[in-house]
């Protein structure tokens, strides 16, 4: 980072920890705008279940990448990287500091460090792989990956169908091993990056998650999910808070059990998010109420930017 580089302030952490409120406070303080890196909030039909910023928060600060897509549109991390870099170049002409907030680690990493130039998913290949998974389970996907890319098969979570299908899409579409196309080399960025992690004691975070689910249900999550039930096959809807209710609508479980599963799956998701972010030692961790300390930390880091 040089004296003239603008600064991207990343606010990351698990679901329900208080990222949105903190990001809005920071954006107001630094008179800037917010880029969302929460892939669930991209889709305009998913309002209640994705905990988008409130109307007040949206009115206080301009947000980007919230409700800019429909659930039927194909979108991926590669396109996000391209679109967000294009946007951020424009934002830095007006603001020395821009805030990036979210819990989707892959999307944050894409904007901060880049991803490899892999082809977009082929809908037909994806359909074939999903049919295989539904009809025969995960074992055929595991065997095919071991055959087409034995190196990646040794490193990937073989129980994660999404990762298996993504790797197999690349193998089938390019005729090359997925591992051979993943350079894992960070891209150069012409802006500074300051990563701020937000965390709470686990028992407090889990209670906040449970309370948020209850609040979503009171706000009409069940009705929202029912309106989306005909589109449950879409990838955008394969997410916590919706898929559990889809099982209820399909008669596979009770509403009470579906709600309990939403809470359980949300807590597990938060744990996975923390594991992801903690692996990156570039994060400085704070309590969400430590606004003054966080502002001081940013001021100290970005002082050359504001000369």
ABEGO torsion letter per residue (X at the ends): XBAABBBBBBBBEBBGAGAAAAAAAAAAAAGBBBBBABAAAABAABAAAAGBBBAAAAAABBBBGBGABBAABBBBAAAAAAAAAAAAAAAAAABABBBBBEABAAAAAAAAAEBBBBBBBBAAAAAAAAAAAAAAEAAAAAAAAAAABAAAAAABBAABAAAAAAAAAAAAAAGBBAAAABAGBBBBBABBBBBBBBBBBAAAAAAAAAAAAAAAAAAGAAAAAAAAAAAAABAAABBBGAAAAAAAAAGABBAAAAAAAAAAAAAAAAAAAAAAAAABAABBBBBAABAAAAAAAAAAAAAAAAX
